[in-house]
Amino acid sequence: MPPQSGFTRLEPLPPRGRVHVLGAGPVGLMITALLQPMEHLAVRLYEKRREYTRTRMVRLASYLVAESVESYRAGHFDAENIEAVFDPRELDESVAFRRSIPSDLMALLREWAVGFCPLNQIEQSLSDLIDARTSNPVHRTAAVVATEDLVAMLEPGDILLDCTGSKSLLRDQLVPGSSEVNGSANTLNIRFEYALVITFLYGQNYACNEVCKYEKNRENPHYKFIPMVHRTHYDGSISHVTGIVNISADDYEAMPTRFDGEWLRNNFPDVARSMDRFIEKIKQETHGEILGYLEIIRIPLNLYRARNATSREWRTAGPSDHPFARSPVFLLGDSAIGSPYFQSISLGFECVMFLAGLIAQRDASQDMLDRYESYIYKQWLRVYMQSKMIKNNKDLFQLLDDPFALLDKLHIY
Ligand SMILES: Cc1cc2nc3c(=O)[nH]c(=O)nc-3n(C[C@H](O)[C@H](O)[C@H](O)COP(=O)(O)OP(=O)(O)OC[C@H]3O[C@@H](n4cnc5c(N)ncnc54)[C@H](O)[C@@H]3O)c2cc1C
């Protein structure tokens, strides 16, 4: 969209422009690590947590380290979506950007795209890498940042990157006046379902596929334990298994946030039976044992996006003294888009790479905001299509033993 007259002008970037990165989760750390080597920037990183304690195992997508467009499009559901949404030129640029990533950072990404890794290890490694670099040190602040702090500290030309996660600090303030009217005016949220995410370690090699999911759930009429193939990984001695059981909204409300297998057996025996039956069949087949405890959390599976992922609306609203009208604001990672089936870090890193490429061009113009909005929208379409496909397949899977209910759900033409 070309700039229109009457817009508040964005200040040109000063010789050494300040970039404020709010939140040092994986996404905030990744953008910091990419911007830090850029001589024209002074990066400031703000984080409220003192330690990285999230030990859940996560997997990053292989497209993050793709060396060609073909390998970028390797994902099962993803290939056609990518082709439909992105121009060939964009894909070329995306792959070319990967080649410019500093080697210390690329080595880490390659490691994380192979197997599983604890989330806090990703965070700690990125944090250590940033601190170990001798040139362009990053100014770090350990504090809870509030909107008022930002309004007070923003200087013309500063860039503000909101990486504060799913409860984003700024998402619903990017539309002038919206936060006073409706606290979620800038958020589109699609509630897919509620689920238990069950994680355990298993002492043998367990490889899952769709037939295995079906066979091992035959005696589970209602609740079904569904391992996530891409989150089940054998590291040579132990299998890390993560599965989901769909639950109702009432079940969800009646459960604590986090509990173990015993709690589930005592309080929701039907749900527990589906999980235990499934695990028993794994044991019969592969003669192994569960190591340690079952870790269970209940979560709503939400697919959401910020309708505006930048401060563009502040600028187009006309002349204003508000700092967001003069300094560009960008949402990154879970602040901008959240997907229910856990591709989120990779998606966040994708957007980080694109924005780092834009910032490298030293241009804080309206065009930069428009290009980022357009890119985020395309990533949204990609993740929306992929998530809908997975959800649809899951719904059909639940009905495999009931052909009429299955047919009713199909709606062909
Ligand atoms: C059970 C589970 C399993 C998952 N598995 C995977 C997986 O396998 N693969 C995957 O890609 N994703 C997975 N995810 C999702 C993934 O964890 C998130 O997408 C990712 O953590 C988002 O990163 P982020 O940096 O955008 O936000 P966050 O990780 O939420 O980080 C935000 C940071 O901002 C800080 N912060 C927030 N507000 C403020 C403030 N006001 N002032 C200062 N600091 C602030 C927070 O302390 C935090 O450090 C999983 C999620 C769950 C719940």
The ligand as a MOL file (V3000), in Angstrom:
LIG
                    3D

  0  0  0     0  0            999 V3000
M  V30 BEGIN CTAB
M  V30 COUNTS 53 58 0 0 0
M  V30 BEGIN ATOM
M  V30 1 C 3.0920 -28.1320 26.0120 0
M  V30 2 C 3.6520 -27.2950 24.9090 0
M  V30 3 C 4.5100 -27.8940 23.9730 0
M  V30 4 C 5.0290 -27.1290 22.9200 0
M  V30 5 N 5.8420 -27.7380 21.9990 0
M  V30 6 C 6.3410 -27.0410 20.9590 0
M  V30 7 C 7.1680 -27.6450 19.9450 0
M  V30 8 O 7.4780 -28.8400 19.9900 0
M  V30 9 N 7.5960 -26.8750 18.9280 0
M  V30 10 C 7.2960 -25.5500 18.8400 0
M  V30 11 O 7.7050 -24.8910 17.8900 0
M  V30 12 N 6.5440 -24.9360 19.7730 0
M  V30 13 C 6.0480 -25.6390 20.8370 0
M  V30 14 N 5.2620 -25.0210 21.7650 0
M  V30 15 C 4.9930 -23.5750 21.6320 0
M  V30 16 C 6.2350 -22.7520 22.0640 0
M  V30 17 O 6.6140 -23.0670 23.3750 0
M  V30 18 C 5.9050 -21.2570 21.9430 0
M  V30 19 O 5.4370 -21.0300 20.6470 0
M  V30 20 C 7.1690 -20.3920 22.1570 0
M  V30 21 O 7.6310 -20.5020 23.4780 0
M  V30 22 C 6.8560 -18.9370 21.8260 0
M  V30 23 O 8.0330 -18.1830 21.9090 0
M  V30 24 P 7.9920 -16.6060 22.1290 0
M  V30 25 O 9.3990 -16.2050 22.3440 0
M  V30 26 O 7.1730 -15.9730 21.0680 0
M  V30 27 O 7.1450 -16.4040 23.4810 0
M  V30 28 P 7.4460 -16.9450 24.9450 0
M  V30 29 O 8.1970 -18.2130 24.9080 0
M  V30 30 O 6.1490 -16.9200 25.6530 0
M  V30 31 O 8.4250 -15.8390 25.5530 0
M  V30 32 C 7.9640 -14.5620 25.9170 0
M  V30 33 C 8.9790 -13.9550 26.8770 0
M  V30 34 O 8.5890 -12.6110 27.1890 0
M  V30 35 C 8.7280 -12.4060 28.5760 0
M  V30 36 N 7.7810 -11.3460 28.9390 0
M  V30 37 C 6.4200 -11.3720 28.7870 0
M  V30 38 N 5.8780 -10.2070 29.1840 0
M  V30 39 C 6.9140 -9.4330 29.5900 0
M  V30 40 C 6.9760 -8.0960 30.1080 0
M  V30 41 N 5.8790 -7.3410 30.2670 0
M  V30 42 N 8.1830 -7.5960 30.4420 0
M  V30 43 C 9.3090 -8.3590 30.2770 0
M  V30 44 N 9.3100 -9.6110 29.7810 0
M  V30 45 C 8.1200 -10.1480 29.4310 0
M  V30 46 C 8.4030 -13.7590 29.1780 0
M  V30 47 O 8.9330 -13.8890 30.4770 0
M  V30 48 C 9.0380 -14.7210 28.1870 0
M  V30 49 O 10.4000 -14.9890 28.4770 0
M  V30 50 C 4.7270 -25.7480 22.8270 0
M  V30 51 C 3.8970 -25.1330 23.7750 0
M  V30 52 C 3.3540 -25.8980 24.7980 0
M  V30 53 C 2.4490 -25.2200 25.8000 0
M  V30 END ATOM
M  V30 BEGIN BOND
M  V30 1 1 1 2
M  V30 2 1 2 3
M  V30 3 2 2 52
M  V30 4 2 3 4
M  V30 5 1 4 5
M  V30 6 1 4 50
M  V30 7 2 5 6
M  V30 8 1 6 7
M  V30 9 1 6 13
M  V30 10 2 7 8
M  V30 11 1 7 9
M  V30 12 1 9 10
M  V30 13 2 10 11
M  V30 14 1 10 12
M  V30 15 2 12 13
M  V30 16 1 13 14
M  V30 17 1 14 15
M  V30 18 1 14 50
M  V30 19 1 15 16
M  V30 20 1 16 17
M  V30 21 1 16 18
M  V30 22 1 18 19
M  V30 23 1 18 20
M  V30 24 1 20 21
M  V30 25 1 20 22
M  V30 26 1 22 23
M  V30 27 1 23 24
M  V30 28 2 24 25
M  V30 29 1 24 26
M  V30 30 1 24 27
M  V30 31 1 27 28
M  V30 32 2 28 29
M  V30 33 1 28 30
M  V30 34 1 28 31
M  V30 35 1 31 32
M  V30 36 1 32 33
M  V30 37 1 33 34
M  V30 38 1 33 48
M  V30 39 1 34 35
M  V30 40 1 35 36
M  V30 41 1 35 46
M  V30 42 1 36 37
M  V30 43 1 36 45
M  V30 44 2 37 38
M  V30 45 1 38 39
M  V30 46 1 39 40
M  V30 47 2 39 45
M  V30 48 1 40 41
M  V30 49 2 40 42
M  V30 50 1 42 43
M  V30 51 2 43 44
M  V30 52 1 44 45
M  V30 53 1 46 47
M  V30 54 1 46 48
M  V30 55 1 48 49
M  V30 56 2 50 51
M  V30 57 1 51 52
M  V30 58 1 52 53
M  V30 END BOND
M  V30 END CTAB
M  END
